[in-house]
């Protein structure tokens, strides 16, 4: 679309009122491809490189900040997502964009698989995960392994895993379709994928109130706590362009998955998706 070539400054000049500026900013972000939304907007790094740098920078304070910003609600979301996998009793679980290992450790307690492999771009996040793993005592004989790697080029043979999870990570893929296809490739036939991701609320006036918090207040808290305000502005921007709800179901279908469904959580600020190879 021609509108993608219009610079934001031109939108602001054309729309002097604050309401019009906000509306045009939302439309500007919505029309931009997900791959163009980057944390630091540098000219010499692509999205994956910037995401890796961002998480390396905030890795030391990521877990503490997560708990502060979510008030612990994210743990309930993760548990609910993992319980969808209980009927399938996966023996080998892949956790993509594993970060500091929250989903992997919780999966060990809820699902008790034989092995969990967590993979992430960020060496800083994985360093925290490895330290946590040294003191973690699983309730079952689950082996947990953390690897540095790219979700769009997974270092595993075809049909390697019984299930896969991604928690707040698919927004950060450089190429969403390629990342989803890679997870499809390494899953066994019929195996489920569960994705937990932020969404844009649809309920009035909650959407408007949450938007104020998400766009203005959260980046201030993030900057004060982590020292990297851009990371939390990027969070807002990437959620605005992410294809959520029915649109993400279509992305799963495009990648080869079948029977995609979603469940909105907490008035629609995030959703759980499940689909099958």
WODAPE-V768786 format. One record per pair of residues at least 24 apart in sequence whose C-alpha atoms are under 10 Angstrom apart, sorted by the first residue. I is the first residue (numbers start at 1). J is the second residue. D is the distance in whole Angstrom. If there is no record, write none. Layout:
I;J;D
I;J;D
This chain:
1;31;8
1;32;10
3;27;10
3;28;8
3;31;8
3;32;9
4;28;7
4;29;9
4;30;10
4;31;7
4;32;6
4;33;9
5;32;9
26;237;9
26;240;7
26;241;9
27;240;9
27;241;9
28;240;10
28;241;9
29;237;7
29;238;8
29;239;10
29;240;7
29;241;6
29;242;10
30;237;9
30;238;9
30;239;9
30;240;6
30;241;5
30;242;8
30;243;9
31;240;10
31;241;7
32;240;10
32;241;7
32;242;10
33;238;10
33;241;7
33;242;9
33;243;10
34;171;8
34;172;9
34;173;9
34;174;8
34;175;8
34;176;8
34;237;9
34;238;7
34;239;9
34;240;9
34;241;6
34;242;6
34;243;8
35;171;9
35;172;8
35;173;7
35;174;5
35;175;6
35;176;8
35;238;9
35;241;9
35;242;10
36;174;9
36;238;9
36;241;10
37;171;10
37;172;9
37;174;9
37;234;7
37;235;10
37;237;7
37;238;6
37;239;10
37;240;10
37;241;8
37;242;10
38;172;9
38;174;9
38;230;10
38;231;9
38;234;7
38;235;10
38;237;9
38;238;8
39;172;10
39;229;10
39;230;6
39;231;6
39;232;8
39;233;8
39;234;5
39;235;8
39;237;9
39;238;9
40;230;7
40;231;8
40;233;10
40;234;8
41;230;10
41;234;10
46;174;8
47;172;8
47;173;8
47;174;6
47;175;9
48;121;8
48;122;10
48;150;9
48;172;7
48;173;7
48;174;5
48;175;9
49;121;9
49;122;10
49;174;9
50;172;10
50;231;10
51;121;8
51;122;8
51;172;7
51;173;9
51;174;9
51;231;9
51;234;10
52;120;9
52;121;6
52;122;5
52;123;8
52;124;9
52;125;9
52;172;9
53;121;9
53;122;7
53;123;9
53;124;9
54;122;9
54;124;10
54;228;8
54;230;9
54;231;6
54;232;10
54;234;10
55;99;8
55;121;9
55;122;6
55;123;9
55;124;7
55;125;7
55;126;10
55;231;8
56;121;9
56;122;6
56;123;7
56;124;4
56;125;6
56;126;9
56;127;10
57;122;9
57;124;7
57;125;9
57;226;8
57;227;9
57;228;8
57;231;9
58;124;8
58;125;8
58;222;10
58;225;9
58;226;6
58;227;8
58;228;7
58;231;8
59;99;8
59;100;8
59;122;9
59;123;9
59;124;6
59;125;5
59;126;9
59;127;9
59;128;7
59;129;10
59;226;9
60;100;10
60;124;8
60;125;8
60;127;9
60;128;7
60;226;8
61;125;10
61;128;10
61;222;10
61;225;8
61;226;6
61;227;9
62;99;9
62;100;8
62;125;8
62;128;10
62;222;10
62;225;9
62;226;8
63;99;10
63;100;8
63;101;10
63;102;9
63;125;10
63;128;9
64;225;9
64;226;10
65;221;9
65;222;7
65;225;7
65;226;8
66;222;9
68;221;9
68;222;10
68;225;10
69;218;7
69;221;8
69;222;8
73;266;9
74;167;10
74;196;10
74;270;10
75;102;9
75;103;9
75;106;9
76;265;10
77;167;10
77;196;8
77;197;10
77;265;8
77;266;9
77;270;9
77;271;9
77;272;8
78;102;9
78;103;7
78;106;8
78;107;9
78;167;8
78;195;10
78;196;7
78;272;9
79;103;9
79;106;7
79;107;8
79;109;10
79;110;8
80;196;10
80;265;10
80;272;8
81;107;10
81;165;9
81;166;10
81;167;9
81;194;7
81;195;8
81;196;7
81;263;10
81;271;9
81;272;6
81;273;8
81;274;9
82;106;8
82;107;7
82;108;10
82;110;7
82;111;8
82;165;8
82;194;8
82;195;10
82;196;10
82;272;10
83;107;9
83;110;7
83;111;8
84;192;9
84;193;10
84;194;8
84;272;9
84;273;10
84;274;8
85;110;9
85;111;8
85;163;8
85;164;9
85;165;10
85;191;10
85;192;8
85;193;9
85;194;8
85;274;9
86;110;8
86;111;6
86;112;10
87;111;10
88;162;8
88;163;8
88;191;8
88;192;8
89;113;7
89;162;8
89;163;9
90;114;8
90;115;9
90;116;10
90;161;8
90;162;5
90;163;6
90;164;9
90;191;9
90;192;9
91;115;6
91;116;8
91;142;9
91;161;8
91;162;6
91;163;8
92;116;6
92;117;8
92;142;10
92;143;10
92;160;8
92;161;5
92;162;5
92;163;7
92;164;9
92;187;10
93;117;6
93;118;9
93;144;10
93;160;9
93;161;6
93;162;6
93;163;5
93;164;6
93;165;8
93;187;9
93;193;10
94;118;6
94;119;8
94;145;10
94;160;9
94;161;6
94;162;8
94;163;6
94;164;5
94;165;6
94;166;9
94;183;9
94;186;9
94;187;9
94;193;9
95;119;6
95;120;9
95;146;9
95;163;9
95;164;6
95;165;5
95;166;6
95;167;8
95;183;10
95;193;10
95;194;10
96;120;6
96;121;10
96;147;10
96;149;9
96;150;9
96;151;7
96;154;9
96;164;7
96;165;6
96;166;5
96;167;8
96;168;10
96;169;7
96;170;9
96;179;10
96;183;8
96;195;10
97;121;7
97;122;9
97;125;10
97;126;10
97;148;10
97;149;9
97;150;9
97;151;7
97;165;9
97;166;6
97;167;7
97;168;8
97;169;5
97;170;8
97;172;9
97;173;9
98;122;10
98;125;8
98;126;8
98;129;9
98;146;8
98;147;9
98;148;10
98;165;9
98;166;7
98;167;7
98;168;9
98;169;8
99;123;9
99;124;9
99;125;5
99;126;6
99;127;9
99;128;8
99;129;7
99;146;9
99;167;9
99;168;10
99;169;9
100;124;9
100;125;5
100;126;6
100;127;8
100;128;6
100;129;4
100;130;8
100;131;9
100;132;8
100;133;10
100;146;9
101;125;8
101;126;8
101;128;8
101;129;5
101;130;8
101;132;8
101;133;8
101;144;9
101;145;10
101;146;8
102;129;8
102;132;10
102;167;9
103;165;8
103;166;8
103;167;7
104;129;9
104;133;10
104;144;7
104;145;9
104;146;9
104;165;9
105;129;9
105;132;9
105;133;8
105;136;8
105;137;9
105;138;8
105;142;10
105;144;8
106;138;9
107;138;10
107;142;10
107;165;10
108;137;10
108;138;6
108;139;7
108;140;7
108;141;9
108;142;6
108;143;9
108;144;8
109;137;10
109;138;6
109;139;6
109;140;7
109;142;9
110;139;9
110;140;10
111;139;10
111;140;9
111;142;10
112;138;8
112;139;7
112;140;6
112;141;7
112;142;6
112;143;10
113;140;8
113;141;8
113;142;6
113;143;8
113;144;10
113;162;10
114;140;8
114;141;7
114;142;5
114;143;6
114;144;9
115;141;9
115;142;5
115;143;5
115;144;6
115;145;8
115;161;10
116;142;7
116;143;6
116;144;5
116;145;6
116;146;8
116;161;9
116;163;10
116;164;10
117;143;8
117;144;6
117;145;5
117;146;6
117;147;7
117;161;9
117;164;9
118;144;8
118;145;6
118;146;5
118;147;6
118;148;8
118;149;9
118;164;10
118;165;9
118;166;10
119;145;9
119;146;6
119;147;5
119;148;6
119;149;6
119;150;8
119;151;8
119;154;9
119;155;10
120;146;8
120;147;7
120;148;5
120;149;5
120;150;7
120;151;7
120;169;9
121;147;9
121;148;6
121;149;5
121;150;6
121;151;8
122;147;10
122;148;7
122;149;8
122;150;10
123;147;9
123;148;7
123;149;9
150;174;10
150;179;9
150;182;10
151;175;9
151;176;10
151;178;8
151;179;5
151;180;8
151;181;10
151;182;7
151;183;8
152;176;8
152;177;9
152;178;6
152;179;4
152;180;8
152;181;8
152;182;6
152;183;8
153;178;8
153;179;8
153;181;10
153;182;7
153;183;9
154;179;9
154;182;6
154;183;8
154;185;9
154;186;8
155;182;10
155;186;9
156;182;10
156;183;10
156;185;9
156;186;7
156;187;10
157;185;8
157;186;6
157;187;9
158;182;9
158;183;9
158;184;9
158;185;5
158;186;4
158;187;7
158;188;8
159;183;10
159;184;9
159;185;6
159;186;5
159;187;5
159;188;4
159;189;7
159;191;9
159;277;10
160;185;9
160;186;5
160;187;6
160;188;6
161;185;10
161;186;6
161;187;5
161;188;6
161;189;10
161;191;8
161;192;10
162;186;9
162;187;6
162;188;6
162;189;9
162;190;9
162;191;5
162;192;7
162;193;9
163;187;6
163;188;8
163;190;9
163;191;5
163;192;5
163;193;6
163;194;8
163;276;9
163;277;10
164;191;8
164;192;7
164;193;5
164;194;6
164;195;8
164;274;10
165;192;9
165;193;6
165;194;5
165;195;6
165;196;8
165;273;10
165;274;9
166;193;8
166;194;7
166;195;5
166;196;6
166;197;8
166;273;10
167;194;8
167;195;6
167;196;5
167;197;6
167;198;9
167;272;9
168;195;8
168;196;6
168;197;5
168;198;7
168;235;10
168;270;9
169;195;9
169;196;8
169;197;7
169;198;10
170;195;8
170;196;9
170;197;7
170;198;10
170;242;9
171;197;8
171;198;9
171;235;9
171;238;6
171;239;7
171;241;9
171;242;6
171;243;9
171;244;10
172;234;10
172;235;9
172;238;8
172;239;10
172;242;10
176;242;10
176;251;8
176;252;10
176;255;9
177;251;7
177;252;8
177;253;10
177;254;7
177;255;6
177;256;10
178;255;8
179;255;9
180;251;8
180;252;7
180;253;10
180;254;9
180;255;6
180;256;9
180;257;9
181;251;10
181;252;9
181;253;10
181;254;9
181;255;5
181;256;7
181;257;9
182;255;9
183;255;9
183;257;10
183;277;9
184;252;9
184;255;7
184;256;7
184;257;7
184;276;9
184;277;6
185;255;10
185;256;9
185;277;9
186;277;10
187;276;9
187;277;7
188;276;10
188;277;7
189;276;8
189;277;5
190;257;9
190;258;9
190;275;9
190;276;6
190;277;5
191;257;10
191;275;8
191;276;5
191;277;6
192;257;9
192;258;9
192;259;10
192;260;10
192;274;7
192;275;6
192;276;4
192;277;7
193;252;10
193;257;9
193;260;9
193;273;8
193;274;6
193;275;5
193;276;6
193;277;8
194;260;10
194;261;10
194;262;10
194;272;7
194;273;6
194;274;5
194;275;7
194;276;9
195;262;9
195;271;8
195;272;6
195;273;5
195;274;6
195;275;9
196;262;10
196;263;10
196;264;10
196;265;10
196;270;7
196;271;6
196;272;5
196;273;6
196;274;9
197;239;9
197;242;9
197;244;8
197;245;10
197;264;10
197;269;9
197;270;5
197;271;6
197;272;7
197;273;8
198;235;9
198;236;10
198;238;10
198;239;6
198;240;10
198;242;9
198;244;8
198;245;10
198;264;10
198;265;9
198;268;8
198;269;6
198;270;4
198;271;6
198;272;9
199;239;6
199;240;8
199;241;10
199;242;8
199;243;8
199;244;6
199;245;7
199;264;8
199;265;9
199;268;6
199;269;5
199;270;5
199;271;6
199;272;10
200;236;10
200;239;7
200;240;7
200;241;10
200;242;9
200;243;10
200;244;7
200;245;9
200;267;10
200;268;7
200;269;6
200;270;7
200;271;10
201;264;9
201;265;10
201;266;9
201;267;7
201;268;4
201;269;5
201;270;8
201;271;10
202;267;8
202;268;7
202;269;9
203;267;7
203;268;8
203;269;10
206;267;8
206;268;9
206;269;10
207;267;9
207;268;9
207;269;9
210;269;8
211;236;9
211;269;10
214;239;10
239;269;10
239;270;10
244;270;9
244;271;8
244;273;10
245;270;9
245;271;7
245;272;9
245;273;8
246;273;10
248;273;8
249;273;8
249;274;9
249;275;8
252;276;9
252;277;10
253;277;10
